[in-house]
Amino acid sequence: MTTAENIRHHAAGHLAAAHGAVTTVKQFSSADTVQAPPELKQELSNVLETLEILERWFTDPLNSTIESNGGRS
């Protein structure tokens, strides 16, 4: 695996961890004993969707954007 591939997969790991944390917060805010505004639940859903998209981008083997610029942004 090239350095750029390692960077992509490392970043995807961090995104997966963030996804897990936001999922936990969303589950907590949806509990019957918690009074969370509907806007919070919607925003958490939006964040989860964005994280899923980013994870797919970083793990897609056909996405060579990072590799093409040497791993630099």
NULUMGU-796415 format. One record per residue: x, y, z of N, C-alpha, C in turn; chain. Coordinates in steps of 0.02 Angstrom, whole numbers. Atoms other than C-alpha are relative to their C-alpha. Example, Ala and Ser with C-alpha at 12.3 -4.5 7.8 and 13.67 -1.06 7.14 Angstrom:
<nodes>
<neast: 45 nnorth: -59 nup: 0 caeast: 615 canorth: -225 caup: 390 ceast: 45 cnorth: 60 cup: 0 c: A>
<neast: -42 nnorth: -59 nup: -3 caeast: 684 canorth: -53 caup: 357 ceast: -39 cnorth: 55 cup: 37 c: A>
</nodes>
This chain:
<nodes>
<neast: 43 nnorth: -59 nup: 0 caeast: 0 canorth: 0 caup: 0 ceast: 45 cnorth: 62 cup: 0 c: A>
<neast: -40 nnorth: -61 nup: 4 caeast: 69 canorth: 171 caup: -46 ceast: -13 cnorth: 44 cup: 61 c: A>
<neast: 9 nnorth: -47 nup: -55 caeast: 89 canorth: 312 caup: 79 ceast: -67 cnorth: 35 cup: -5 c: A>
<neast: 64 nnorth: -34 nup: 9 caeast: -61 canorth: 402 caup: 4 ceast: -58 cnorth: -46 cup: 18 c: A>
<neast: 53 nnorth: 47 nup: -18 caeast: -167 canorth: 245 caup: 21 ceast: -4 cnorth: -8 cup: 76 c: A>
<neast: 0 nnorth: 4 nup: -73 caeast: -113 canorth: 230 caup: 202 ceast: -34 cnorth: 60 cup: 32 c: A>
<neast: 30 nnorth: -61 nup: -26 caeast: -163 canorth: 410 caup: 232 ceast: -76 cnorth: -2 cup: -9 c: A>
<neast: 73 nnorth: 3 nup: 13 caeast: -334 canorth: 382 caup: 151 ceast: -33 cnorth: -48 cup: 50 c: A>
<neast: 32 nnorth: 49 nup: -45 caeast: -369 canorth: 227 caup: 256 ceast: 5 cnorth: 22 cup: 73 c: A>
<neast: -5 nnorth: -27 nup: -68 caeast: -306 canorth: 311 caup: 414 ceast: -55 cnorth: 52 cup: 11 c: A>
<neast: 52 nnorth: -51 nup: -6 caeast: -423 canorth: 458 caup: 382 ceast: -69 cnorth: -33 cup: 3 c: A>
<neast: 64 nnorth: 35 nup: -2 caeast: -566 canorth: 338 caup: 348 ceast: -12 cnorth: -30 cup: 69 c: A>
<neast: 6 nnorth: 26 nup: -67 caeast: -532 canorth: 259 caup: 517 ceast: -23 cnorth: 53 cup: 49 c: A>
<neast: 22 nnorth: -56 nup: -43 caeast: -549 canorth: 427 caup: 603 ceast: -73 cnorth: 19 cup: -14 c: A>
<neast: 69 nnorth: -15 nup: 18 caeast: -710 canorth: 461 caup: 508 ceast: -47 cnorth: -53 cup: 28 c: A>
<neast: 41 nnorth: 53 nup: -28 caeast: -777 canorth: 292 caup: 563 ceast: -8 cnorth: 9 cup: 75 c: A>
<neast: 4 nnorth: -12 nup: -71 caeast: -736 canorth: 334 caup: 743 ceast: -48 cnorth: 58 cup: 15 c: A>
<neast: 45 nnorth: -57 nup: -9 caeast: -825 canorth: 502 caup: 727 ceast: -72 cnorth: -23 cup: -13 c: A>
<neast: 67 nnorth: 26 nup: 16 caeast: -974 canorth: 411 caup: 649 ceast: -27 cnorth: -38 cup: 61 c: A>
<neast: 21 nnorth: 37 nup: -60 caeast: -980 canorth: 296 caup: 800 ceast: -19 cnorth: 46 cup: 57 c: A>
<neast: 14 nnorth: -47 nup: -55 caeast: -974 canorth: 441 caup: 922 ceast: -66 cnorth: 37 cup: -13 c: A>
<neast: 62 nnorth: -36 nup: 16 caeast: -1112 canorth: 538 caup: 832 ceast: -60 cnorth: -46 cup: 5 c: A>
<neast: 55 nnorth: 49 nup: -6 caeast: -1218 canorth: 380 caup: 822 ceast: -20 cnorth: -9 cup: 73 c: A>
<neast: 14 nnorth: 7 nup: -72 caeast: -1202 canorth: 360 caup: 1011 ceast: -37 cnorth: 61 cup: 26 c: A>
<neast: 33 nnorth: -61 nup: -22 caeast: -1252 canorth: 541 caup: 1040 ceast: -72 cnorth: 1 cup: -26 c: A>
<neast: 68 nnorth: 1 nup: 28 caeast: -1401 canorth: 521 caup: 923 ceast: -44 cnorth: -49 cup: 37 c: A>
<neast: 39 nnorth: 49 nup: -37 caeast: -1458 canorth: 364 caup: 1013 ceast: -18 cnorth: 27 cup: 69 c: A>
<neast: 13 nnorth: -29 nup: -65 caeast: -1441 canorth: 453 caup: 1180 ceast: -54 cnorth: 54 cup: -4 c: A>
<neast: 48 nnorth: -55 nup: 6 caeast: -1537 canorth: 606 caup: 1119 ceast: -69 cnorth: -25 cup: -19 c: A>
<neast: 65 nnorth: 28 nup: 19 caeast: -1676 canorth: 492 caup: 1055 ceast: -33 cnorth: -39 cup: 56 c: A>
<neast: 28 nnorth: 38 nup: -57 caeast: -1703 canorth: 407 caup: 1223 ceast: -61 cnorth: 36 cup: 28 c: A>
<neast: 62 nnorth: -28 nup: -28 caeast: -1872 canorth: 432 caup: 1306 ceast: 14 cnorth: 47 cup: 59 c: A>
<neast: -15 nnorth: -40 nup: -59 caeast: -1789 canorth: 508 caup: 1459 ceast: 37 cnorth: 65 cup: -15 c: A>
<neast: -38 nnorth: -60 nup: 20 caeast: -1698 canorth: 644 caup: 1360 ceast: -46 cnorth: 45 cup: -41 c: A>
<neast: 40 nnorth: -49 nup: 38 caeast: -1783 canorth: 801 caup: 1298 ceast: 46 cnorth: 38 cup: -46 c: A>
<neast: -42 nnorth: -32 nup: 51 caeast: -1689 canorth: 846 caup: 1141 ceast: -45 cnorth: 31 cup: -54 c: A>
<neast: 41 nnorth: -31 nup: 52 caeast: -1758 canorth: 968 caup: 1013 ceast: 6 cnorth: -40 cup: -65 c: A>
<neast: -1 nnorth: 36 nup: 64 caeast: -1805 canorth: 892 caup: 845 ceast: 56 cnorth: 24 cup: -47 c: A>
<neast: -53 nnorth: -28 nup: 42 caeast: -1678 canorth: 1007 caup: 762 ceast: 66 cnorth: -35 cup: 14 c: A>
<neast: -61 nnorth: 35 nup: -17 caeast: -1538 canorth: 919 caup: 856 ceast: 2 cnorth: -68 cup: -33 c: A>
<neast: 4 nnorth: 66 nup: 30 caeast: -1595 canorth: 749 caup: 797 ceast: 11 cnorth: 4 cup: -76 c: A>
<neast: -9 nnorth: -9 nup: 73 caeast: -1604 canorth: 812 caup: 617 ceast: 73 cnorth: 17 cup: -16 c: A>
<neast: -70 nnorth: -19 nup: 12 caeast: -1432 canorth: 892 caup: 628 ceast: 46 cnorth: -60 cup: 9 c: A>
<neast: -40 nnorth: 60 nup: -10 caeast: -1358 canorth: 731 caup: 697 ceast: -8 cnorth: -48 cup: -59 c: A>
<neast: 11 nnorth: 42 nup: 60 caeast: -1437 canorth: 635 caup: 552 ceast: 39 cnorth: 27 cup: -59 c: A>
<neast: -38 nnorth: -32 nup: 55 caeast: -1359 canorth: 760 caup: 430 ceast: 75 cnorth: -13 cup: 8 c: A>
<neast: -72 nnorth: 12 nup: -12 caeast: -1188 canorth: 740 caup: 511 ceast: 17 cnorth: -73 cup: -16 c: A>
<neast: -13 nnorth: 71 nup: 15 caeast: -1201 canorth: 550 caup: 501 ceast: 2 cnorth: -12 cup: -75 c: A>
<neast: 1 nnorth: 8 nup: 72 caeast: -1245 canorth: 561 caup: 317 ceast: 64 cnorth: 26 cup: -32 c: A>
<neast: -62 nnorth: -29 nup: 25 caeast: -1096 canorth: 674 caup: 283 ceast: 60 cnorth: -44 cup: 15 c: A>
<neast: -55 nnorth: 44 nup: -18 caeast: -978 canorth: 559 caup: 377 ceast: 1 cnorth: -63 cup: -42 c: A>
<neast: 4 nnorth: 59 nup: 42 caeast: -1040 canorth: 410 caup: 278 ceast: 26 cnorth: 14 cup: -71 c: A>
<neast: -24 nnorth: -19 nup: 66 caeast: -1007 canorth: 502 caup: 115 ceast: 76 cnorth: 7 cup: 0 c: A>
<neast: -72 nnorth: -9 nup: -4 caeast: -832 canorth: 551 caup: 170 ceast: 36 cnorth: -67 cup: 8 c: A>
<neast: -30 nnorth: 66 nup: -8 caeast: -794 canorth: 373 caup: 225 ceast: 4 cnorth: -36 cup: -68 c: A>
<neast: 1 nnorth: 32 nup: 66 caeast: -844 canorth: 310 caup: 53 ceast: 54 cnorth: 31 cup: -46 c: A>
<neast: -50 nnorth: -34 nup: 41 caeast: -734 canorth: 441 caup: -32 ceast: 70 cnorth: -24 cup: 18 c: A>
<neast: -67 nnorth: 18 nup: -21 caeast: -583 canorth: 394 caup: 72 ceast: 17 cnorth: -73 cup: -9 c: A>
<neast: -14 nnorth: 71 nup: 8 caeast: -602 canorth: 207 caup: 50 ceast: -11 cnorth: -24 cup: -71 c: A>
<neast: 12 nnorth: 19 nup: 69 caeast: -649 canorth: 206 caup: -134 ceast: 67 cnorth: -9 cup: -36 c: A>
<neast: -65 nnorth: 11 nup: 33 caeast: -501 canorth: 125 caup: -225 ceast: 6 cnorth: 36 cup: -67 c: A>
<neast: -3 nnorth: -35 nup: 64 caeast: -548 canorth: 217 caup: -384 ceast: 9 cnorth: 76 cup: 9 c: A>
<neast: -10 nnorth: -71 nup: -13 caeast: -533 canorth: 388 caup: -300 ceast: 74 cnorth: 13 cup: 7 c: A>
<neast: -72 nnorth: -11 nup: 0 caeast: -357 canorth: 438 caup: -344 ceast: 20 cnorth: 72 cup: 11 c: A>
<neast: -14 nnorth: -71 nup: -8 caeast: -369 canorth: 623 caup: -301 ceast: 59 cnorth: 10 cup: 48 c: A>
<neast: -54 nnorth: -9 nup: -49 caeast: -257 canorth: 607 caup: -148 ceast: 66 cnorth: -26 cup: -29 c: A>
<neast: -60 nnorth: 28 nup: 28 caeast: -133 canorth: 493 caup: -237 ceast: 30 cnorth: 45 cup: -55 c: A>
<neast: -25 nnorth: -40 nup: 56 caeast: -121 canorth: 610 caup: -387 ceast: 37 cnorth: 62 cup: 22 c: A>
<neast: -38 nnorth: -58 nup: -22 caeast: -58 canorth: 755 caup: -282 ceast: 48 cnorth: -18 cup: 56 c: A>
<neast: -51 nnorth: 21 nup: -47 caeast: 59 canorth: 653 caup: -174 ceast: -22 cnorth: 1 cup: 72 c: A>
<neast: 24 nnorth: 0 nup: -69 caeast: -52 canorth: 655 caup: -20 ceast: -4 cnorth: 70 cup: 31 c: A>
<neast: 2 nnorth: -69 nup: -26 caeast: -41 canorth: 845 caup: -2 ceast: -66 cnorth: 31 cup: -21 c: A>
<neast: 62 nnorth: -34 nup: 17 caeast: -197 canorth: 952 caup: 5 ceast: 13 cnorth: 67 cup: -31 c: A>
</nodes>
